[in-house]
Amino acid sequence: MDTEQRQQYLMRLNRIAGQVNGIQKMVQEDRYCVDILTQIAAVRSALDALGVELLVQHLQSCVIGHGTGTEHPCATPMTAQELVQEVRTVLHRFLK
């Protein structure tokens, strides 16, 4: 992942953190439950969208680009079958 992309992810994470802080404040202020639940849904949606972006990035750089030098420096060399199993495991965790 390049520096610009990392910065975009960090900006999104900061926005999500702000939303979570807003939810905490809403609970402290004893706000209406439906309003709090709406904000929780918004945070979950934002996290899901970021997760999809990261998954696509992983597929492009580490799975499709495996062995081309585009993978993350921490990526472990794997066979094609191991890569498929890794994606299966990640999807299982992500879709829970």
N, C-alpha and C positions, 0 to 999 in steps of 0.2 A: 504494500500500500504506500502510495506516495505521500509527501508531506501535506499537500493540499487536501487530499482525501481524508487524511488523519485529522486535520483541522476541522473539516466539515463534520466528521463523526463526533469530535469533541464538542463542537458547538451544539449539535443535536443533543448530546448527553447533558450538557449544561442546561439546555432548555427543559429536558425531562426532569433533571434534578430540581429546577425551579418549580415545575408542576407538582412534584412530590412534596416540596416544602409548602406549596400552596395548600395541598390536601391536609398536611399536618396542621397548618394554621386554621383551616376550616373545622377540623375536629376540635381544636382548642377553643374555637369560638362557638362550638355547639351548633354548627350550621345544619341545615336541613339534609337529612340522609340521602335523598335522591340527588341533591346537588353534589354531594361528596362522591356518590357512586358514579355520577356522570364524569367527574374529574378522574376517577380511578380508571374508567373505561378509556378516557383520552390518553392517559399515561400508558396503559397496556397497548393501545393502538400505536403510539409513538415508539414503544420498545419493539413491537412486532415489526414495524416498518424498518427500524434500524437493523434488527436481526436479519431481515430479508436482504438488506443491502450488504451486510457483512457476509452472509451466506453466498450471495452472488459473487462478491469479491473473492471469496475462498475458492469457489468453483472455477472462476476465470484464472486465478493466479496459481493456485496450488493443485487443482485437479486437472483441468485442461492443460495448464502450463507446466505440469509436473515434468521435471527433468530439463526444463528450458532455461532455468535460472530466474524465473519470475516468482517462484514460490517464496514463502516467508523463510527467513534465515533459520527459524526454529523448526521448520517442517522436517519430519523424519522421512527418509527415503522409503517408499512403499511400492509394492506391486500394484497393478491395476485393480486386482481384487481387494487388496487392503484399502485402497483409496475409496472404492465403492462402499466397503464396510464402514469406513470412517464417515462418509456422507450419510449413510443409513443411520448410524448412531447419532450424529449431530441433528438430523431431521427428527429422529424420535424424541430427543431431548427438547428440541425447539417447539415441536408441535404438541407437547403435553399440556 
